[in-house]
Amino acid sequence: MNDSELIYSHDCMITDGWRNRFLHTAITRHARDRVVLDVGSGTGLLSCYALEAGASFVYAVESDETAAGVTQQVLSANFAQDRFRVLHMDFWSDQLASVKFHHKIDMLVSETVGPGLFDQGWFHTMHCAGPLLSSDAVIIPDCLGVDLWLYPLDRLLDSRVNRMVSSRSNMLSDRFADTIQHIMTRDTPRADHHWIINEVPEPPQHKIENVLQMGANQMPSIKLSDKPSPSHILPMISFEAHIHQPCTAAMINKISCGDDTLYCKDAVGMPWRWQPVCHIDQPGRYRFFYNNPMLDYMPKHEWRCYKIG
C-alpha cells in the first residue's frame, strides 16, 4: 500500500467532522505545554492537533510502516523535528521495553476504539502506557461507557426494513404501507448481533444510563493469556440489569473526555454506528457479559446475556 492508498483507507476517520471535533476540542483544551503520547497515530491527525495546541513534545506511535511514514511527512512538513518523534512499533508488544522515552508522559491520546467499543485495543493501550504516565496525566478519551436501550422484542431492526418503514409516508397509501410492513414483519427474522440504532424508526421504550463505565481508574480485572504478547489481555467485562418485559436490549456505546461525551451510534461513515444487541424473551434480572475475550474486530456475538433471577 502506498501513501495515497493508506490515506484513502483512513478517509472515513480523517474526514469525519463529528468525531474530529470531539477529539480536537479535548486535545486543544489540555495539550499546551504537555508531553503527549499518541498511540495509533494513523495519518498523524491527532498528533497534529496536539502540536497545533502547543504541546511541548509529541511521541506518535504507529505499528503500520506506511502510516508511520505518512505521520512523519505530515508532522515534519508543519513542525520542527525537535518537537516530535514518530515511532514505528507495536506499542502492545515487547518492543515497548526497548524504547527510551526522554520525557514523562503527561497526556495520552489513543482513540483505539472499535465498533464493539473495546475491540480495537484501548485496554491494551491503558495497560502498556501506565508505567510511562505521570501521576496527573490527562487521558483522551478518559472513559468508555455503555447505556442500555430497550426496544419491543418484535421491533423491525433489519436496516433495509427500517429505512422502508420510516419512509412509509412517501408511499401515499396507508393500506399499501400497512400490508408491506406486515409482510416484512412476517418474513424478516430478528436482526441479530448489531443494529444501526439511528435507523430504528421509533425511540426505545426505556433507557438505562451508565450500566458500564471503564476509565483509567476503573479498569476491569485483567489477566494475561498463555500467549507471550501483552496484546492478548483478557478483560472481564459485565453488568447486571433488571428487565421488566420481553425486549431487545441495545448496548449504546460512548466515549468521554471530562464532561463531553460522544455516542458511537451517531457516527456517519465509521462502523461505530453499529451497536450490539441481545434479544430477551422473559422478564427478570440478567447478567450481560462481553463475549470477545481476544478483542477481535467486531465478532458475531459481541455481547451475550443470561437470566440470573
Backbone bond lengths (Angstrom), bond angles and torsions (degrees), N, CA, C in turn:
res aa  C-N    CA-C-N  psi(-1)  N-CA   C-N-CA  omega(-1)  CA-C   N-CA-C  phi
1 M - - - 1.460 - - 1.528 109.41 -
2 N 1.351 116.17 126.80 1.463 118.26 178.03 1.526 110.21 -87.51
3 D 1.330 116.26 178.93 1.464 120.45 -174.70 1.527 112.14 -60.25
4 S 1.314 117.34 -44.22 1.468 120.05 -178.61 1.518 111.51 -64.59
5 E 1.335 117.00 -41.70 1.460 120.42 178.40 1.527 110.76 -63.00
6 L 1.343 116.21 -39.06 1.457 120.36 177.85 1.524 110.83 -61.97
7 I 1.321 116.49 -44.67 1.467 120.71 179.66 1.532 110.21 -63.08
8 Y 1.342 117.43 -42.25 1.461 120.04 176.95 1.525 111.06 -60.60
9 S 1.340 117.24 -36.57 1.463 119.90 -178.59 1.524 111.90 -69.43
10 H 1.336 117.01 -20.53 1.467 121.70 177.50 1.528 112.25 -98.62
11 D 1.327 116.27 8.72 1.464 121.08 -172.64 1.524 112.80 -56.62
12 C 1.349 117.23 -41.91 1.463 118.98 -174.41 1.526 111.51 -65.22
13 M 1.332 117.74 -23.54 1.458 120.55 178.50 1.525 112.13 -90.32
14 I 1.333 117.16 -49.10 1.458 118.96 -172.50 1.525 112.78 -73.15
15 T 1.344 117.66 -14.96 1.465 120.37 176.76 1.525 112.11 -106.11
16 D 1.328 117.64 6.69 1.463 121.53 -177.65 1.526 109.50 -90.14
17 G 1.333 115.87 94.84 1.467 120.08 -177.30 1.510 113.01 -62.30
18 W 1.334 117.46 -31.91 1.475 122.24 178.70 1.522 110.35 -58.85
19 R 1.312 116.88 -50.87 1.462 122.12 178.00 1.518 111.40 -68.18
20 N 1.324 116.64 -45.75 1.452 121.23 -173.32 1.523 112.67 -65.17
21 R 1.341 117.56 -36.95 1.465 119.38 179.75 1.527 111.13 -63.89
22 F 1.328 116.93 -39.72 1.465 120.64 178.18 1.525 110.75 -60.59
23 L 1.334 116.90 -49.12 1.457 120.63 -177.59 1.522 111.68 -71.26
24 H 1.330 117.32 -38.85 1.465 120.96 178.98 1.522 110.60 -62.27
25 T 1.340 116.96 -43.42 1.460 120.89 179.23 1.523 111.18 -61.13
26 A 1.324 116.78 -45.94 1.460 120.80 -178.61 1.522 111.49 -66.09
27 I 1.325 116.93 -44.62 1.465 120.33 -178.64 1.524 110.94 -66.95
28 T 1.326 116.82 -44.07 1.462 120.51 -179.19 1.531 111.05 -62.71
29 R 1.310 116.84 -34.67 1.460 121.52 -179.27 1.535 112.18 -66.36
30 H 1.329 117.72 -30.49 1.463 119.85 -168.46 1.528 115.87 -119.57
31 A 1.327 119.53 -14.39 1.468 120.46 -165.17 1.521 115.18 -77.65
32 R 1.317 118.28 -23.30 1.470 119.46 -172.66 1.522 111.63 -55.92
33 D 1.345 114.70 129.02 1.470 124.20 176.56 1.529 113.38 64.54
34 R 1.326 117.92 14.82 1.459 120.60 177.99 1.535 111.15 -104.66
35 V 1.325 115.07 155.77 1.458 121.54 171.39 1.529 106.92 -91.80
36 V 1.312 115.93 120.01 1.461 122.01 -170.41 1.526 110.14 -109.08
37 L 1.318 115.66 134.99 1.463 122.39 172.13 1.525 107.84 -111.23
38 D 1.329 116.40 117.12 1.462 122.65 179.34 1.521 107.67 -107.41
39 V 1.336 117.09 105.38 1.468 121.68 -177.94 1.517 109.10 -96.78
40 G 1.331 115.25 122.53 1.458 121.12 -174.72 1.519 109.25 82.85
41 S 1.313 116.62 54.12 1.473 120.68 -170.30 1.522 112.97 -69.65
42 G 1.343 117.95 -19.95 1.464 119.48 178.61 1.517 111.21 59.67
43 T 1.322 117.00 -117.96 1.464 121.56 179.91 1.531 112.57 -90.80
44 G 1.337 117.72 1.74 1.460 121.00 175.43 1.512 115.09 93.33
45 L 1.346 118.04 10.79 1.463 120.46 -175.20 1.532 111.78 -61.87
46 L 1.331 118.02 -48.12 1.464 119.83 -176.14 1.527 111.50 -71.42
47 S 1.313 117.92 -33.21 1.472 121.00 173.47 1.524 110.28 -63.80
48 C 1.323 115.86 -38.32 1.463 120.83 177.14 1.531 110.23 -63.29
49 Y 1.343 117.16 -44.12 1.461 120.56 176.49 1.531 110.61 -56.20
50 A 1.331 116.42 -45.69 1.464 120.68 -176.65 1.521 111.57 -63.97
51 L 1.316 117.05 -43.76 1.462 120.04 -179.85 1.529 110.81 -68.49
52 E 1.315 117.45 -39.18 1.465 120.43 176.02 1.525 111.11 -62.28
53 A 1.327 116.78 -30.61 1.466 121.10 -178.44 1.520 112.49 -84.21
54 G 1.326 118.13 -0.85 1.458 120.60 175.25 1.512 115.84 99.41
55 A 1.325 118.23 20.77 1.461 120.43 175.92 1.524 109.30 -58.79
56 S 1.326 116.57 140.08 1.459 119.49 -179.91 1.523 111.91 -72.88
57 F 1.347 116.24 -31.34 1.462 120.32 177.81 1.522 107.69 -160.81
58 V 1.349 115.92 148.21 1.456 121.44 179.02 1.530 109.48 -130.56
59 Y 1.332 115.52 129.24 1.456 122.14 167.26 1.526 107.15 -100.71
60 A 1.320 116.70 116.54 1.464 121.84 179.34 1.520 108.15 -106.13
61 V 1.327 116.50 115.90 1.465 122.22 -175.21 1.521 109.42 -109.31
62 E 1.323 116.18 129.27 1.458 120.74 -179.27 1.526 109.34 -147.95
63 S 1.338 116.57 129.62 1.461 120.70 -176.76 1.527 112.94 -81.56
64 D 1.319 117.27 -25.64 1.469 120.36 -179.74 1.528 109.69 -83.14
65 E 1.326 116.21 127.03 1.463 120.71 -174.34 1.526 111.90 -62.73
66 T 1.333 116.97 -44.22 1.465 119.51 -179.13 1.523 110.61 -65.52
67 A 1.334 117.20 -43.23 1.463 120.24 179.49 1.519 111.30 -63.63
68 A 1.338 117.03 -40.05 1.468 119.90 177.38 1.523 110.41 -61.68
69 G 1.325 116.29 -37.43 1.463 119.99 177.24 1.520 112.29 -65.69
70 V 1.331 116.81 -39.51 1.463 120.45 177.04 1.528 110.14 -65.32
71 T 1.335 117.35 -43.45 1.469 120.05 176.32 1.515 110.52 -56.28
72 Q 1.331 117.32 -44.96 1.464 120.90 179.51 1.527 110.58 -60.57
73 Q 1.319 117.34 -43.82 1.464 119.90 -179.78 1.528 111.35 -63.34
74 V 1.339 116.21 -44.39 1.466 120.28 -177.30 1.526 110.54 -64.05
75 L 1.323 116.58 -46.74 1.467 119.17 -175.67 1.527 112.05 -72.59
76 S 1.334 117.51 -41.39 1.468 119.41 -178.34 1.523 111.65 -69.35
77 A 1.330 117.74 -24.67 1.464 120.54 177.76 1.521 112.26 -74.49
78 N 1.340 116.75 -15.54 1.461 119.57 -172.82 1.528 115.32 -126.04
79 F 1.338 117.42 -14.91 1.465 120.01 -175.39 1.524 110.11 -140.91
80 A 1.311 115.54 154.31 1.458 120.89 177.70 1.526 110.10 -64.95
81 Q 1.337 115.86 140.66 1.453 120.35 -175.96 1.528 112.56 -62.46
82 D 1.316 117.59 -24.61 1.470 119.23 -179.28 1.533 112.78 -77.44
83 R 1.336 116.84 3.65 1.468 119.90 177.30 1.531 112.98 -103.76
84 F 1.334 116.96 -3.60 1.464 118.48 -177.80 1.518 110.48 -155.31
85 R 1.336 114.38 163.39 1.455 122.39 174.74 1.526 107.66 -144.89
86 V 1.321 116.32 127.29 1.455 121.60 177.25 1.521 108.55 -96.58
87 L 1.316 116.34 126.32 1.461 122.28 -178.83 1.523 109.17 -113.69
88 H 1.334 115.54 113.16 1.466 120.13 174.75 1.521 107.32 -87.83
89 M 1.343 116.03 101.94 1.459 120.36 -175.37 1.524 109.89 -165.50
90 D 1.337 115.08 163.16 1.454 121.58 171.98 1.521 106.97 -90.74
91 F 1.324 116.36 104.67 1.460 121.79 -175.00 1.521 111.85 -62.37
92 W 1.332 117.42 -24.81 1.459 121.42 -175.59 1.528 112.74 -91.57
93 S 1.306 117.86 7.33 1.464 120.95 -174.94 1.526 110.82 -113.00
94 D 1.323 115.43 -176.74 1.464 121.51 178.13 1.521 111.93 -65.47
95 Q 1.325 117.89 -12.89 1.465 120.34 177.71 1.525 111.69 -59.23
96 L 1.322 116.45 -29.67 1.461 120.35 -176.16 1.523 111.50 -60.01
97 A 1.323 117.51 -37.31 1.463 121.29 -177.39 1.523 112.12 -64.12
98 S 1.329 117.12 -22.92 1.472 120.19 -177.22 1.526 113.30 -88.78
99 V 1.329 117.26 -4.23 1.462 120.87 -177.41 1.523 110.02 -92.91
100 K 1.314 116.42 131.87 1.459 122.15 177.32 1.524 108.94 -97.56
101 F 1.328 115.88 110.26 1.459 120.60 174.71 1.536 107.76 -91.00
102 H 1.309 116.19 124.55 1.465 120.70 -175.47 1.522 112.41 -89.60
103 H 1.310 117.04 4.97 1.452 121.76 179.03 1.525 108.90 -136.95
104 K 1.324 116.75 152.63 1.450 120.30 167.64 1.523 107.00 -80.42
105 I 1.310 116.96 129.94 1.456 120.95 -175.53 1.525 109.62 -78.27
106 D 1.342 117.16 124.53 1.462 118.96 177.76 1.524 113.01 -118.05
107 M 1.353 115.45 15.38 1.460 119.61 170.02 1.520 108.56 -157.62
108 L 1.326 116.19 125.73 1.461 122.38 178.57 1.520 108.74 -113.49
109 V 1.326 115.81 126.62 1.464 122.18 175.33 1.517 107.05 -118.88
110 S 1.318 116.91 120.13 1.462 119.29 179.38 1.519 109.72 -155.46
111 E 1.317 115.34 97.95 1.457 120.04 178.30 1.529 107.72 -91.64
112 T 1.345 114.41 53.88 1.462 120.51 177.28 1.527 107.66 -88.02
113 V 1.325 114.33 68.54 1.463 123.34 -175.54 1.520 108.22 -125.42
114 G 1.331 117.04 125.60 1.452 121.30 -178.06 1.514 112.56 -101.26
115 P 1.336 118.05 -175.65 1.457 120.68 179.21 1.521 112.71 -64.35
116 G 1.339 117.50 -21.13 1.454 121.39 173.83 1.521 112.21 -94.71
117 L 1.324 117.31 15.45 1.460 126.26 178.79 1.518 112.27 71.96
118 F 1.346 116.83 -57.26 1.459 120.36 -175.27 1.527 112.89 -96.97
119 D 1.325 118.03 3.45 1.459 120.66 -166.42 1.527 115.13 -97.02
120 Q 1.303 119.05 18.61 1.460 119.11 175.39 1.522 112.12 -128.71
121 G 1.342 116.34 10.19 1.453 118.05 166.87 1.508 118.44 112.46
122 W 1.335 119.03 10.10 1.471 119.60 -176.66 1.524 111.20 -60.08
123 F 1.347 117.63 -41.34 1.469 120.02 177.28 1.523 111.32 -62.16
124 H 1.330 115.89 -42.51 1.458 119.63 179.07 1.531 110.11 -58.40
125 T 1.331 114.81 -46.13 1.462 120.12 -177.49 1.520 111.03 -62.28
126 M 1.348 117.50 -46.22 1.463 120.41 179.14 1.522 110.95 -60.34
127 H 1.316 116.99 -42.25 1.467 121.86 -178.50 1.528 110.79 -63.01
128 C 1.329 116.69 -46.79 1.460 120.70 -174.88 1.525 112.55 -78.17
129 A 1.336 117.66 -30.33 1.463 120.33 -177.39 1.519 112.83 -80.47
130 G 1.336 117.25 -20.61 1.461 120.92 -174.78 1.516 115.49 -46.31
131 P 1.332 119.78 -51.21 1.470 120.69 -178.04 1.528 114.35 -64.87
132 L 1.326 116.95 -17.92 1.460 120.80 -177.61 1.519 113.07 -88.44
133 L 1.338 117.37 -16.46 1.457 121.33 -169.58 1.521 112.41 -87.96
134 S 1.322 115.77 145.35 1.457 121.27 172.18 1.525 108.87 -71.49
135 S 1.315 116.52 163.84 1.465 120.62 -175.79 1.527 112.38 -65.31
136 D 1.333 117.87 -24.44 1.460 121.16 -179.05 1.536 112.05 -112.36
137 A 1.318 116.41 27.51 1.469 120.47 -177.11 1.522 111.75 -62.79
138 V 1.316 115.67 141.63 1.463 123.12 172.89 1.521 108.02 -88.05
139 I 1.333 117.02 135.16 1.463 121.98 179.78 1.528 108.91 -120.78
140 I 1.327 116.11 129.79 1.469 122.06 -179.12 1.525 108.61 -128.19
141 P 1.349 117.88 118.57 1.469 127.71 -8.35 1.521 110.38 -72.17
142 D 1.333 116.90 154.54 1.458 119.98 -177.72 1.516 113.44 -98.65
143 C 1.339 117.18 -3.71 1.461 120.12 -179.95 1.525 109.99 -156.72
144 L 1.332 116.58 136.82 1.454 122.76 169.12 1.521 107.20 -110.19
145 G 1.314 117.20 134.71 1.458 119.80 -175.19 1.514 113.00 -139.00
146 V 1.336 114.69 167.42 1.459 121.80 179.71 1.523 108.91 -137.71
147 D 1.333 116.66 131.87 1.456 123.48 166.12 1.521 107.83 -104.17
148 L 1.324 116.98 157.29 1.457 121.74 178.73 1.525 108.18 -113.98
149 W 1.332 116.75 119.52 1.457 122.15 177.05 1.517 108.51 -111.10
150 L 1.335 116.42 131.72 1.460 121.44 -174.78 1.524 110.64 -110.67
151 Y 1.330 115.87 126.34 1.456 123.51 -179.17 1.530 109.81 -116.65
152 P 1.339 118.07 157.23 1.465 119.38 173.80 1.527 110.57 -54.46
153 L 1.300 116.43 144.49 1.459 120.48 -174.92 1.517 112.20 -62.64
154 D 1.346 117.18 -31.97 1.454 119.87 -176.83 1.523 113.06 -94.99
155 R 1.337 115.95 14.11 1.463 119.57 179.80 1.530 110.32 -60.34
156 L 1.322 116.60 134.82 1.460 120.22 176.32 1.527 108.53 -70.52
157 L 1.311 115.71 122.85 1.456 117.94 -174.14 1.514 113.95 -129.95
158 D 1.302 117.70 4.13 1.444 119.59 168.74 1.539 107.18 -70.62
159 S 1.305 117.25 128.81 1.468 120.82 -172.07 1.527 112.38 -58.38
160 R 1.326 116.80 -38.75 1.470 118.96 -179.26 1.526 110.24 -65.47
161 V 1.361 115.94 -40.49 1.456 120.46 178.87 1.520 110.40 -65.00
162 N 1.319 116.82 -44.41 1.459 120.26 -179.10 1.521 112.16 -59.41
163 R 1.318 115.48 -42.19 1.463 118.48 179.68 1.520 110.79 -61.89
164 M 1.343 116.66 -39.51 1.454 119.74 -179.59 1.527 111.33 -69.99
165 V 1.349 116.83 -42.24 1.463 120.07 179.77 1.523 110.60 -63.14
166 S 1.328 116.82 -42.81 1.461 119.95 -178.43 1.528 111.75 -68.25
167 S 1.331 117.36 -15.42 1.471 121.50 179.87 1.516 112.02 -103.06
168 R 1.343 117.66 16.20 1.457 120.39 -174.61 1.528 112.44 -61.17
169 S 1.351 117.24 -29.17 1.464 118.97 179.52 1.530 111.26 -63.01
170 N 1.336 116.67 -26.52 1.461 120.09 179.48 1.522 112.17 -75.18
171 M 1.326 117.85 -11.48 1.473 120.72 179.73 1.526 111.89 -78.33
172 L 1.354 116.87 -20.24 1.463 123.03 173.79 1.527 113.48 63.64
173 S 1.338 117.01 19.85 1.465 121.41 175.16 1.517 107.93 -152.74
174 D 1.351 116.57 110.45 1.457 119.71 -179.99 1.527 111.38 -63.47
175 R 1.329 116.81 -36.22 1.465 119.69 -179.71 1.528 110.81 -62.29
176 F 1.319 114.67 -46.80 1.462 119.39 178.64 1.525 110.36 -61.78
177 A 1.346 116.13 -46.55 1.461 120.46 -178.05 1.524 111.71 -61.87
178 D 1.341 116.89 -42.60 1.463 120.60 179.95 1.525 110.98 -62.35
179 T 1.324 116.10 -41.77 1.463 119.87 -178.29 1.524 111.00 -68.11
180 I 1.320 116.21 -42.90 1.466 120.19 178.41 1.527 110.19 -61.45
181 Q 1.344 117.03 -43.45 1.461 120.25 179.76 1.526 110.81 -63.70
182 H 1.338 117.33 -39.50 1.463 121.11 178.17 1.530 110.73 -61.32
183 I 1.321 116.35 -43.94 1.468 120.26 179.50 1.523 110.86 -62.41
184 M 1.334 116.13 -43.28 1.462 119.66 -178.83 1.517 111.01 -67.29
185 T 1.340 116.99 -37.66 1.456 120.65 177.75 1.523 110.82 -63.22
186 R 1.338 115.28 -40.28 1.461 120.61 -178.64 1.529 111.72 -69.04
187 D 1.324 117.16 -39.79 1.462 120.94 -169.27 1.523 114.44 -99.29
188 T 1.318 117.75 -12.65 1.463 119.70 -175.81 1.523 110.32 -98.65
189 P 1.321 119.25 117.85 1.463 120.55 177.78 1.517 110.56 -69.06
190 R 1.309 114.71 162.40 1.472 117.89 175.58 1.523 109.91 -56.06
191 A 1.321 115.32 137.68 1.459 119.50 176.64 1.526 107.88 -79.29
192 D 1.315 116.83 110.05 1.453 120.65 -176.58 1.521 111.30 -84.81
193 H 1.288 113.54 160.92 1.459 124.44 166.13 1.534 114.62 78.89
194 H 1.335 118.54 -60.79 1.464 120.87 -174.37 1.525 110.16 -143.06
195 W 1.336 115.38 145.90 1.455 121.48 172.33 1.525 109.21 -126.31
196 I 1.326 114.68 155.01 1.466 119.52 163.34 1.522 105.28 -90.58
197 I 1.311 116.13 98.42 1.463 122.33 -170.58 1.523 111.86 -58.16
198 N 1.320 117.58 -39.55 1.462 119.81 -175.96 1.522 112.91 -71.10
199 E 1.334 117.59 -4.70 1.459 120.17 175.42 1.528 111.83 -100.35
200 V 1.334 118.00 -0.37 1.456 120.72 174.69 1.531 107.62 -74.55
201 P 1.339 119.07 125.41 1.465 120.45 -170.14 1.525 114.70 -63.95
202 E 1.332 118.30 -30.96 1.452 120.61 -174.34 1.528 110.58 -117.56
203 P 1.337 117.75 156.41 1.464 120.62 179.50 1.521 110.96 -71.71
204 P 1.327 118.20 162.09 1.466 120.66 177.95 1.522 110.74 -66.53
205 Q 1.333 115.78 155.67 1.463 120.45 176.93 1.520 111.52 -72.86
206 H 1.319 116.31 -29.09 1.459 119.84 -175.37 1.524 109.13 -154.42
207 K 1.328 115.99 145.56 1.458 121.94 176.52 1.528 109.51 -125.05
208 I 1.321 116.46 133.51 1.460 122.24 173.97 1.527 106.84 -118.57
209 E 1.312 116.63 113.05 1.461 120.79 -173.72 1.528 111.57 -85.69
210 N 1.319 114.44 147.96 1.470 123.15 170.78 1.535 112.87 54.63
211 V 1.321 115.74 46.76 1.457 117.91 174.60 1.528 110.75 -69.79
212 L 1.335 115.58 -18.66 1.461 120.59 178.61 1.513 108.87 -148.64
213 Q 1.325 116.39 132.05 1.463 122.06 175.54 1.521 108.36 -138.63
214 M 1.327 116.19 128.22 1.448 122.08 178.73 1.520 108.77 -126.38
215 G 1.324 115.71 113.83 1.445 120.61 176.38 1.511 110.44 -121.79
216 A 1.328 115.80 -179.68 1.463 119.81 -179.54 1.518 111.72 -58.77
217 N 1.331 116.63 -30.36 1.456 120.82 179.14 1.524 112.58 -100.89
218 Q 1.341 116.52 8.17 1.462 121.35 -178.43 1.525 110.40 -131.40
219 M 1.324 116.31 36.03 1.452 120.48 -176.87 1.520 110.10 -69.16
220 P 1.338 116.96 145.08 1.466 118.76 177.32 1.511 110.85 -71.87
221 S 1.335 115.60 163.57 1.448 118.87 173.59 1.523 108.40 -63.93
222 I 1.312 117.18 138.85 1.457 121.06 -177.11 1.515 109.45 -131.36
223 K 1.303 114.99 159.58 1.454 120.84 173.26 1.521 107.52 -144.12
224 L 1.314 116.12 151.72 1.447 120.22 176.76 1.517 108.90 -86.82
225 S 1.323 116.08 140.82 1.454 119.73 177.80 1.518 108.81 -75.89
226 D 1.327 115.69 -179.20 1.455 119.23 178.58 1.517 112.14 -78.86
227 K 1.323 116.52 0.56 1.456 119.28 174.78 1.522 108.90 -84.45
228 P 1.322 117.59 147.54 1.467 119.56 -171.78 1.511 115.25 -72.01
229 S 1.326 117.89 -24.07 1.459 119.37 -173.97 1.517 111.59 -79.59
230 P 1.346 118.00 134.61 1.465 119.80 176.44 1.517 112.87 -69.45
231 S 1.345 117.81 -1.83 1.465 118.95 175.12 1.524 111.16 -71.45
232 H 1.346 117.21 -10.17 1.464 120.32 179.19 1.521 109.31 -102.56
233 I 1.312 115.85 71.48 1.447 122.11 177.77 1.522 107.95 -99.30
234 L 1.306 116.92 129.80 1.452 120.13 -174.95 1.521 110.09 -105.57
235 P 1.322 118.84 97.13 1.462 120.07 179.44 1.527 110.99 -79.14
236 M 1.313 116.10 145.00 1.464 121.44 175.00 1.523 106.81 -100.42
237 I 1.314 116.46 105.06 1.455 122.19 -173.01 1.518 109.15 -121.33
238 S 1.344 117.86 122.18 1.458 120.68 178.26 1.518 109.59 -160.15
239 F 1.327 115.57 164.28 1.462 121.72 172.12 1.523 107.82 -153.92
240 E 1.333 116.27 165.21 1.454 121.74 179.10 1.525 109.73 -120.35
241 A 1.329 115.86 149.81 1.467 121.16 178.28 1.519 108.99 -152.41
242 H 1.340 115.27 144.54 1.473 120.39 176.16 1.523 108.46 -91.25
243 I 1.318 115.95 122.01 1.460 122.79 -178.54 1.527 108.03 -107.10
244 H 1.326 117.43 121.54 1.458 121.69 -170.82 1.521 114.33 -88.40
245 Q 1.312 118.37 -14.95 1.458 120.61 -179.13 1.520 108.83 -157.42
246 P 1.340 117.81 160.47 1.462 119.35 177.40 1.529 110.75 -54.63
247 C 1.304 115.97 139.67 1.473 119.16 -175.41 1.520 109.06 -165.64
248 T 1.307 113.80 174.14 1.453 121.14 166.39 1.522 107.14 -111.17
249 A 1.318 115.65 123.58 1.465 121.82 -177.04 1.518 109.41 -99.31
250 A 1.314 115.61 123.65 1.463 121.11 178.45 1.519 109.27 -106.51
251 M 1.326 116.37 128.64 1.461 122.05 175.13 1.527 108.27 -84.90
252 I 1.330 116.01 113.07 1.460 121.42 -176.58 1.523 108.45 -95.30
253 N 1.318 115.94 105.51 1.457 121.77 -174.97 1.521 111.34 -78.95
254 K 1.339 115.89 147.53 1.459 120.36 178.35 1.520 109.72 -153.15
255 I 1.320 115.69 154.00 1.458 121.80 173.65 1.522 107.63 -124.29
256 S 1.329 116.15 149.24 1.464 120.25 -174.84 1.522 111.06 -134.31
257 C 1.308 113.92 155.99 1.458 122.34 167.51 1.520 106.42 -141.54
258 G 1.336 116.12 109.38 1.454 119.34 -173.65 1.514 109.98 62.38
259 D 1.326 116.34 -128.43 1.460 121.50 -178.69 1.522 113.15 -89.01
260 D 1.320 117.80 -2.66 1.465 121.32 -178.42 1.528 109.82 -93.14
261 T 1.322 116.07 134.08 1.458 121.32 -178.07 1.524 110.10 -129.45
262 L 1.324 115.13 138.05 1.459 122.34 177.61 1.526 107.68 -115.55
263 Y 1.338 117.06 118.32 1.458 121.56 179.23 1.526 109.14 -87.49
264 C 1.328 115.72 120.16 1.461 120.29 -174.36 1.522 112.35 -61.17
265 K 1.333 118.31 -26.82 1.457 122.16 179.91 1.527 112.48 -60.33
266 D 1.326 117.20 -21.88 1.461 121.04 -175.66 1.525 113.06 -87.75
267 A 1.323 117.01 3.18 1.462 119.84 177.61 1.527 109.69 -60.60
268 V 1.314 115.94 148.06 1.460 120.86 -179.42 1.528 110.22 -99.90
269 G 1.314 116.64 -63.44 1.458 119.50 -176.90 1.506 114.39 -96.56
270 M 1.317 118.00 -17.01 1.460 121.32 -174.64 1.534 111.63 -85.54
271 P 1.334 117.99 153.28 1.475 120.18 178.84 1.523 113.42 -68.51
272 W 1.327 118.15 -4.78 1.463 121.04 174.67 1.528 112.24 -53.17
273 R 1.328 117.94 -27.59 1.465 120.21 -173.57 1.522 112.00 -66.20
274 W 1.326 118.32 -17.72 1.460 121.54 175.67 1.521 109.11 -79.81
275 Q 1.336 116.95 124.73 1.465 121.40 -178.15 1.537 109.47 -115.44
276 P 1.337 117.80 136.96 1.466 120.49 -178.66 1.526 111.87 -70.14
277 V 1.341 116.45 149.41 1.456 121.84 -178.41 1.522 110.40 -136.17
278 C 1.353 115.27 157.28 1.466 123.27 172.21 1.527 108.03 -132.79
279 H 1.322 117.43 138.02 1.460 122.23 178.01 1.529 109.44 -95.91
280 I 1.325 116.95 130.30 1.467 123.08 -175.61 1.517 109.12 -122.01
281 D 1.326 116.61 118.72 1.465 122.05 -173.94 1.520 114.15 -92.41
282 Q 1.340 118.28 -19.14 1.461 121.69 -177.00 1.518 109.96 -133.07
283 P 1.338 117.84 145.75 1.467 119.85 174.71 1.526 110.62 -69.56
284 G 1.328 116.00 159.13 1.460 120.96 178.65 1.513 110.58 148.33
285 R 1.303 115.40 -174.03 1.466 120.56 177.24 1.526 108.44 -94.41
286 Y 1.328 115.79 133.20 1.455 121.28 -174.43 1.533 110.43 -125.76
287 R 1.311 113.88 144.94 1.457 120.13 169.29 1.529 107.94 -102.93
288 F 1.313 115.82 125.08 1.460 122.88 175.56 1.530 107.75 -100.81
289 F 1.315 116.35 131.51 1.467 117.77 179.58 1.524 109.83 -133.96
290 Y 1.311 113.67 147.39 1.464 121.98 -176.75 1.521 108.39 -80.63
291 N 1.316 115.04 115.52 1.457 121.03 -171.63 1.525 110.91 -103.39
292 N 1.310 115.54 54.71 1.463 120.55 -178.96 1.523 108.12 -142.89
293 P 1.333 118.79 61.66 1.464 121.33 -169.54 1.522 114.55 -62.19
294 M 1.328 117.82 -29.31 1.459 119.62 178.20 1.516 111.88 -91.98
295 L 1.334 116.27 5.33 1.465 122.56 178.19 1.516 111.50 53.26
296 D 1.351 115.40 46.21 1.452 119.97 174.41 1.528 109.40 -69.29
297 Y 1.333 115.88 164.00 1.454 120.87 -176.82 1.521 110.04 -79.41
298 M 1.328 116.82 106.32 1.457 124.66 173.25 1.531 113.16 49.57
299 P 1.358 118.23 66.99 1.459 120.29 175.72 1.526 111.09 -70.65
300 K 1.348 116.97 174.29 1.456 120.09 -174.23 1.525 113.12 -67.47
301 H 1.313 117.14 -42.38 1.472 120.55 -175.42 1.532 108.67 -117.24
302 E 1.313 116.87 75.22 1.461 120.00 -172.93 1.534 112.28 -69.05
303 W 1.318 117.09 -40.40 1.444 122.34 176.15 1.526 109.39 -119.22
304 R 1.319 116.05 144.80 1.448 121.62 172.55 1.522 108.12 -133.37
305 C 1.318 116.75 162.10 1.450 119.86 177.52 1.507 109.69 -143.70
306 Y 1.336 116.15 155.16 1.448 120.72 175.40 1.520 108.89 -143.93
307 K 1.325 115.45 151.92 1.446 122.79 -175.34 1.531 109.75 -78.82
308 I 1.337 116.39 131.11 1.459 119.90 -179.44 1.533 111.46 -119.25
309 G 1.305 117.86 -1.14 1.452 119.35 178.60 1.514 111.82 177.19
